[in-house]
Amino acid sequence: MSVTTRRPAGVSAAPRDRRPRRSHRQHQWAARGFVSPALLLCALLLYTPFLWTGYLAFTEYNGLDSPAWVGLSKFAEMFDDPGFGTSLLNTLYWVVGTLLIPVGLGLLVAVLVYDLKGAVWYRLPFLVPYAISGVAVGVIWKFLLQTDGALDEVFGLFGVDDAPRWLLDSPLNTFSMIAASSWQGVGVNALLFTVGLQSIPREPLEAARLDGASGFTLFRTITWPMLTPLTTVVVGLSIVGSLKQFDVIYAMTQGGPGRSSETLALTMYKTSFISYDYGLGAAIALFLTFITVAASLLYLRRQLSDGREA
């Protein structure tokens, strides 16, 4: 027999306790209060210099007198500069070179040594250069590639007296510096791709091997598609890094001979802090920022759209 209890007439149900929801909202506002000083500090340190640089791009300013508004004349001066085209072309060389060499070789190293016993020791020689600063990399490679340097001495031992002028002839000097930067970047890319390989489930690989797939076919059909999310990140970082490349170039050639190996980042630096034309330097910085953001957005948009279609 079941006993049913009824609420006496005229007695309403007890109101729901709304304190948990109110308490949750209070915690949200408290969290925002704790985070807001850090956000304001980051905004102050990041956006204030950017806005100031954007303003200087439309002014004539030498660092001493007050900025004088000149409109778009600094951008016109930037495009009229014969050396600007060379810097833009060299920057494009850097973007392509750092995609093909350090990213490609990093992927190759990661795939080849992944299943080997003691794979960490095979990756270690590629990781050591990454612990060196960019300036140190430039100094080491300048010692190797400069005229009558270590590499020329090696060529001399084999009777080659007319070795290439690695750092003097354009665009060979740019390609040589790309090789130096790639020597530093292969290891970290190999490490990132190794992490990606470790995250791939074993079941699809084993199923593909049972179906007869192996070698390049296994890589093309199973491994590479599963590495696509990580590859998007690695390539995006490589594009941004190549557009901002400065330290290796400055240590090896300082953009010379003349301006033959300058990139946009180095042109911006020399214009601002050697020629003291801060308005033109800010215009170049704004142009470089636009290229970096546009290239990143276009690449990420294409990758994300391909992922949704897949």
VOKOL-780121 format. One record per residue (C-alpha): residue in three letters; chain; x, y, z. Coordinates in steps of 0.1 Angstrom, whole numbers. Layout:
resn,chain,east,north,up
Ala,A,X,Y,Z;
...
//
This chain:
resn,chain,east,north,up
Met,A,0,0,0;
Ser,A,14,34,-10;
Val,A,10,65,11;
Thr,A,5,98,-7;
Thr,A,11,130,11;
Arg,A,-6,161,-1;
Arg,A,3,197,5;
Pro,A,-23,214,27;
Ala,A,-46,238,8;
Gly,A,-34,274,8;
Val,A,2,265,13;
Ser,A,24,273,-17;
Ala,A,55,255,-27;
Ala,A,87,267,-12;
Pro,A,105,291,-35;
Arg,A,135,279,-52;
Asp,A,168,289,-38;
Arg,A,183,315,-62;
Arg,A,215,320,-42;
Pro,A,236,296,-62;
Arg,A,229,315,-95;
Arg,A,235,348,-77;
Ser,A,267,334,-62;
His,A,279,322,-97;
Arg,A,274,357,-111;
Gln,A,293,372,-82;
His,A,322,348,-89;
Gln,A,322,358,-126;
Trp,A,324,395,-117;
Ala,A,350,388,-92;
Ala,A,371,369,-117;
Arg,A,367,398,-142;
Gly,A,379,422,-116;
Phe,A,410,401,-109;
Val,A,418,397,-147;
Ser,A,411,433,-157;
Pro,A,443,448,-144;
Ala,A,464,424,-164;
Leu,A,442,430,-195;
Leu,A,446,467,-191;
Leu,A,484,464,-187;
Cys,A,487,442,-218;
Ala,A,465,467,-238;
Leu,A,487,495,-226;
Leu,A,519,478,-235;
Leu,A,507,464,-269;
Tyr,A,482,488,-284;
Thr,A,497,522,-272;
Pro,A,530,517,-292;
Phe,A,510,504,-322;
Leu,A,487,535,-322;
Trp,A,517,558,-317;
Thr,A,535,541,-346;
Gly,A,504,544,-368;
Tyr,A,503,581,-360;
Leu,A,540,586,-368;
Ala,A,535,570,-402;
Phe,A,516,601,-413;
Thr,A,541,626,-399;
Glu,A,576,640,-405;
Tyr,A,595,632,-373;
Asn,A,632,630,-365;
Gly,A,629,621,-328;
Leu,A,637,657,-316;
Asp,A,612,681,-331;
Ser,A,574,677,-328;
Pro,A,558,654,-354;
Ala,A,545,673,-384;
Trp,A,515,659,-402;
Val,A,523,651,-438;
Gly,A,494,627,-447;
Leu,A,503,598,-471;
Ser,A,536,613,-483;
Lys,A,557,589,-463;
Phe,A,539,559,-479;
Ala,A,546,575,-513;
Glu,A,582,580,-504;
Met,A,584,543,-493;
Phe,A,572,530,-526;
Asp,A,594,554,-546;
Asp,A,625,542,-528;
Pro,A,644,518,-552;
Gly,A,657,498,-522;
Phe,A,622,491,-510;
Gly,A,615,467,-539;
Thr,A,647,448,-531;
Ser,A,636,445,-494;
Leu,A,602,433,-504;
Leu,A,617,407,-528;
Asn,A,641,395,-502;
Thr,A,613,392,-476;
Leu,A,594,370,-501;
Tyr,A,626,349,-505;
Trp,A,626,345,-467;
Val,A,590,334,-465;
Val,A,594,308,-492;
Gly,A,628,296,-480;
Thr,A,618,291,-444;
Leu,A,587,272,-455;
Leu,A,606,248,-478;
Ile,A,637,242,-457;
Pro,A,632,242,-419;
Val,A,596,231,-421;
Gly,A,602,205,-448;
Leu,A,634,191,-432;
Gly,A,618,192,-397;
Leu,A,589,170,-410;
Leu,A,614,147,-428;
Val,A,635,143,-396;
Ala,A,605,137,-374;
Val,A,590,110,-397;
Leu,A,623,92,-404;
Val,A,634,88,-368;
Tyr,A,600,85,-351;
Asp,A,599,47,-349;
Leu,A,637,42,-344;
Lys,A,651,30,-311;
Gly,A,667,59,-293;
Ala,A,650,85,-316;
Val,A,657,113,-291;
Trp,A,694,110,-298;
Tyr,A,689,114,-335;
Arg,A,668,145,-329;
Leu,A,692,161,-304;
Pro,A,718,174,-329;
Phe,A,690,192,-347;
Leu,A,677,207,-315;
Val,A,711,221,-302;
Pro,A,712,250,-327;
Tyr,A,678,262,-315;
Ala,A,693,269,-280;
Ile,A,716,294,-296;
Ser,A,706,330,-301;
Gly,A,699,343,-336;
Val,A,729,367,-333;
Ala,A,752,338,-324;
Val,A,739,318,-353;
Gly,A,747,348,-376;
Val,A,783,351,-362;
Ile,A,790,314,-366;
Trp,A,778,313,-402;
Lys,A,795,346,-411;
Phe,A,828,330,-399;
Leu,A,820,301,-423;
Leu,A,808,320,-453;
Gln,A,827,353,-454;
Thr,A,854,358,-480;
Asp,A,885,338,-471;
Gly,A,864,322,-443;
Ala,A,863,286,-431;
Leu,A,843,273,-461;
Asp,A,866,290,-486;
Glu,A,896,274,-468;
Val,A,879,240,-473;
Phe,A,874,247,-510;
Gly,A,911,257,-512;
Leu,A,922,223,-499;
Phe,A,905,208,-530;
Gly,A,920,233,-554;
Val,A,890,255,-558;
Asp,A,902,291,-559;
Asp,A,871,308,-572;
Ala,A,846,299,-545;
Pro,A,812,316,-546;
Arg,A,811,349,-528;
Trp,A,784,338,-503;
Leu,A,778,370,-486;
Leu,A,786,395,-513;
Asp,A,766,385,-544;
Ser,A,729,390,-545;
Pro,A,706,370,-541;
Leu,A,732,344,-530;
Asn,A,737,363,-498;
Thr,A,700,361,-490;
Phe,A,699,324,-497;
Ser,A,730,318,-476;
Met,A,713,335,-446;
Ile,A,682,315,-451;
Ala,A,703,284,-449;
Ala,A,718,297,-416;
Ser,A,684,304,-401;
Ser,A,671,270,-413;
Trp,A,700,253,-395;
Gln,A,686,268,-363;
Gly,A,649,261,-371;
Val,A,649,225,-382;
Gly,A,651,211,-347;
Val,A,622,228,-332;
Asn,A,600,219,-362;
Ala,A,611,183,-359;
Leu,A,601,184,-323;
Leu,A,567,198,-330;
Phe,A,560,173,-357;
Thr,A,571,145,-334;
Val,A,545,156,-309;
Gly,A,520,155,-337;
Leu,A,530,120,-346;
Gln,A,527,109,-310;
Ser,A,491,121,-310;
Ile,A,481,100,-340;
Pro,A,461,69,-329;
Arg,A,477,36,-337;
Glu,A,445,19,-349;
Pro,A,443,37,-383;
Leu,A,479,30,-390;
Glu,A,477,-7,-381;
Ala,A,445,-10,-403;
Ala,A,463,7,-432;
Arg,A,493,-16,-428;
Leu,A,470,-46,-429;
Asp,A,455,-33,-461;
Gly,A,490,-33,-476;
Ala,A,499,4,-472;
Ser,A,535,13,-463;
Gly,A,561,39,-468;
Phe,A,551,70,-487;
Thr,A,516,56,-493;
Leu,A,510,52,-456;
Phe,A,523,87,-450;
Arg,A,503,103,-477;
Thr,A,470,87,-469;
Ile,A,470,84,-431;
Thr,A,499,103,-414;
Trp,A,498,135,-434;
Pro,A,461,142,-431;
Met,A,462,136,-394;
Leu,A,491,161,-390;
Thr,A,472,188,-408;
Pro,A,461,207,-376;
Leu,A,496,208,-363;
Thr,A,510,217,-398;
Thr,A,487,247,-399;
Val,A,503,260,-367;
Val,A,539,253,-377;
Val,A,535,269,-411;
Gly,A,517,299,-396;
Leu,A,545,305,-371;
Ser,A,570,301,-399;
Ile,A,553,327,-421;
Val,A,552,353,-392;
Gly,A,588,346,-382;
Ser,A,602,349,-417;
Leu,A,584,383,-422;
Lys,A,600,396,-390;
Gln,A,635,381,-396;
Phe,A,662,405,-383;
Asp,A,689,392,-360;
Val,A,706,367,-384;
Ile,A,706,392,-412;
Tyr,A,720,420,-391;
Ala,A,748,398,-377;
Met,A,758,384,-411;
Thr,A,756,413,-436;
Gln,A,737,442,-420;
Gly,A,717,442,-452;
Gly,A,747,447,-474;
Pro,A,766,450,-496;
Gly,A,747,482,-501;
Arg,A,711,472,-496;
Ser,A,712,440,-516;
Ser,A,702,417,-487;
Glu,A,679,439,-467;
Thr,A,644,428,-457;
Leu,A,615,449,-447;
Ala,A,623,445,-410;
Leu,A,659,456,-415;
Thr,A,649,485,-437;
Met,A,625,497,-410;
Tyr,A,653,495,-384;
Lys,A,679,513,-405;
Thr,A,654,540,-416;
Ser,A,643,547,-380;
Phe,A,674,543,-359;
Ile,A,702,551,-384;
Ser,A,687,576,-407;
Tyr,A,664,590,-379;
Asp,A,634,592,-403;
Tyr,A,609,579,-378;
Gly,A,579,588,-400;
Leu,A,592,567,-429;
Gly,A,603,539,-405;
Ala,A,568,539,-390;
Ala,A,552,537,-425;
Ile,A,574,506,-433;
Ala,A,564,491,-399;
Leu,A,527,496,-407;
Phe,A,531,481,-441;
Leu,A,550,451,-427;
Thr,A,523,447,-400;
Phe,A,496,447,-427;
Ile,A,514,421,-448;
Thr,A,520,398,-417;
Val,A,483,400,-406;
Ala,A,470,396,-441;
Ala,A,492,366,-449;
Ser,A,483,349,-415;
Leu,A,446,355,-420;
Leu,A,445,343,-456;
Tyr,A,464,312,-447;
Leu,A,444,304,-416;
Arg,A,411,311,-434;
Arg,A,420,288,-463;
Gln,A,431,260,-439;
Leu,A,400,263,-418;
Ser,A,377,263,-448;
Asp,A,395,232,-462;
Gly,A,390,215,-428;
Arg,A,353,222,-428;
Glu,A,349,209,-463;
Ala,A,367,177,-453;
//
